[in-house]
Amino acid sequence: MKPLNQLRIKIALMAGLLLAGLSFLTLFFVSRAIDQQSSETIRAELGNTARVFDGLLNERENSMRAQAFVLADSVQFKTALDDKVQDPATMADVAQEKRRELGLGLFQVAGRRGALLASFVGDQSSPQARPKKDAKPADPVFAKAVDPEEPADAFGV
């Protein structure tokens, strides 16, 4: 091989390495910039989603407070709870009606001593069987709220 050909090969190799290095650096920085921009966009969208979710929670809380006041003002409901002998069958009928009226998915009523008088969970068209007088509530939060040893205010009012 002639020295001129060897020089051309060396120059071509060096130019190829230089171009490959520049391509690699360009890809690295572009990829990094895209990752950074994607992360910022995702953070912003998650922030928006969190604000929307918080707004929905606040709206639901206000709705539940209003429903609690409507329920507390119900003469029929008060009468069923104030009866000397709290009948689970009567309370189940009243609870089913109030549940439909308020559009609730979970509705449980406990008597003065914390005994579960009526329990409806899930689909409105298929209520649960009427519980026994000494039946436990369906969920632990409700069970704590109606615990006669340590009564708690479920709505913080």
JOZI-V749187 format. One line per field, one symbol per residue. ss: DSSP state (H for helix, E for strand, - for the rest). psi: psi as a letter, one per 30 degrees, with the letter a starting at -180 (. if undefined). A space follows every 50 residues. Layout:
ss: ???
psi: ???
This chain:
ss: --HHHHHHHHHHHHHHHHHHHHHHHHHHHHHHHHHHHHHHHHHHHHHHHH HHHHHHHHHHHHHHHHHHHHHH--HHHHHHHH-----HHHHHHHHHHHHH HH---EEEEE-----EEEEEE------------------HHHHHH----- -------
psi: klfeeeeeeeeeeeeeeeeeeeeeeeeeeeeeeeeeeeeeeeeeeeeeee eeeeeeeeeeeeeeeeeeeeeffjeeeeeeffkejjkeeeeeeeeeeeee efhkfkjkkkaegfkkekkkkbkffillkkllegkllfleeeeeegjfei kljffg.
